[in-house]
Amino acid sequence: MPLEMNREVFITCAVTGGGGTQDRSPHVPRSPQQIADSAIAAAKAGAAVVHCHVRDPETGAPSRDPKLYRELTEIIRASDTDVVLNLTAGMGGDIIFGAPEAPLPLSDTSDMVGASERVEHIAECLPEICTLDCGTMNFAEADYVMTNTPGMLSAMGTMMTKLGVKPEIEAFDTGHLWYAKQLVKDGVLDSPALVQLCMGVPWGAPDDLNTFMAMVNNVPDDWTFSAFGLGRSQMPIVAASVLAGGNVRVGLEDNLMLDRGVLAENWQLVERAANIIENLGARVIGPDEVRKKLGLTKRAPTS
């Protein structure tokens, strides 16, 4: 396959994530104000899109409280810095089984709710983009399953489309892309779609180049794709994605380190990604160009 480099690249910054990283770095933001401040700094460094989760402001634990999402959204939209807001809809699909010999009853730390509740904050905040994790998978820990059934995805995707919020399909393996194409065929999602290739997340697609190109080759030609890698693979995947025709995602959700022994801030990871993109001969594009490319409508402040 010939190299078809992307010459106009947008950067997404995944600001805080929903993992248990809050105590591993002081730079992982917790409160809506801290998350917004970090997102705005990332935008000033070159991120056209900010992908946001929320956390309990006191403990830093992942949360899906709509009030926190509303506060975060209002701060970002009221700021003087323009950026495309992308909110997660991945929370509320966590099933944690008991021990291998006694998987039931489920652990009381499971968090599995209905489609409407999973997108409640999306309906309230109306971000320009929200994520749709396009499959069920074993997810890192021994007894944790990230659960997104075909029925659940069809219901959530239908709600997102009716709300006028563009779903960003999160593809953790090739089968997720297969089903995403079915959702488009069924009319649940509009075409051309937006997809994020999630590389190196245990136990999805590994982050080697052969697997990455298999993922890229399963993305329809008229779709827009972006990609990220975890940890030390974050910046190599930036380069690989641009060379393969895609866009990039960096941020503390996926990687806490700037260099060996040096904890990163979000804006620093964005700045480094921008340098890689520009050194490859491409241009980093801003939020208005992303809106035009993806057919997004900028939202006014909500208050």
Residue, then its C-alpha position, 0 to 999 in steps of 0.5 A: m500500500p502506498l504511503e498517503m500522508n495526511r498534510e493537514v492534521f488535527i490534534t485531540c488532547a485526552v485531558t484526564g481519562g477515566g482510569g485510576t491515574q489520579d494519584r500517579s501524577p500531580h498533573v492529572p486534573r480532578s475538578p471541572q475547573q482543573i480539567a477545563d484549565s488543562a484543556i484550555a492550555a492544551a488548546k493554546a498549545g495546538a489541540a483543536v479537540v479536547h476529549c474530556h472525562v470528569r472526576d470526583p473533585e475531592t478523591g479524583a476517582p472517575s465519575r459520570d455525574p452530569k453536574l460535573y460535565r455541565e460545569l466543565t462544559e460551561i467553563i470551556r465554552a465561556s473561555d476566550t480559547d476556541v476548541v472543539l469539545n469531545l465528551t466521553a460516553g464510555m462510562g456506565g458499561d463496567i462489569i466486574f465479575g467475582a473470582p474465576e470459580a465464583p463469577l456471580p454475583l458481580s462485584d459491587t464496583s460494577d457500574m452498568v446502566g442503561a443507554s439513556e443514562r449513559v448519554e444523559h450528560i451528552a443530551e444536557c451538554l450537547p458537545e460537538i463530539c462524543t465517544l462511542d466505544c464500539g465493542t465489548m472487550n476484556f479490559a486490562e484487569a483480570d475480571y473487568v469487562m468493558t461492555n458495549t453490546p450491539g443493542m446498547l451501541s445501536a441505542m446509544g448511537t441513535m440517540m447521539t445522531k438524533l441529538g446532532v452530536k457527532p459520535e467518535i467511534e472508539a475502535f479497540d480492535t478490527g471487529h469494532l470497525w466491522y461493527a461500526k460499518q454495520l451501524v453506518k449501513d443500518g443508518v444508526l450513524d451518519s456517513p462519513a464517520l469519525v473513528q479513533l484507533c485505540m492502540g495498545v490497550p490491554w486486551g485490544a489491538p496491540d500497538d505494533l505497526n502491522t496491527f496498526m496498518a490492519m486497523v487503518n486498512n479497515v477504515p473506509d476511505d471517506w471516513t476520518f480517522s485518528a489514532f493514539g498509543l499508550g505510554r511510550s508508544q504515544m509519540p511513535i503512533v503520532a508519527a505513524s498515524v500522520l504517515a498513514g493518512g490520519n490525525v492524532r491524539v495525545g494526553l494524560e489519559d493515555n500517557l503520563m510521561l514526557d520523558r523517562g522520569v519526567l511527568a508531563e502536562n497535557w500542553q507539553l504532550v500536545e506541543r511535542a505532537a505538533n513538533i512531530i507533525e510539523n517536522l514531517g512536513a504537515r500542518v496542524i489545523g485548528p478548531d474551525e478547520v476541524r468543524k468544516k472537515l467534520g461538519l460540526t456546528k460550534r455551540a454557544p455558551t450554555s449560560 
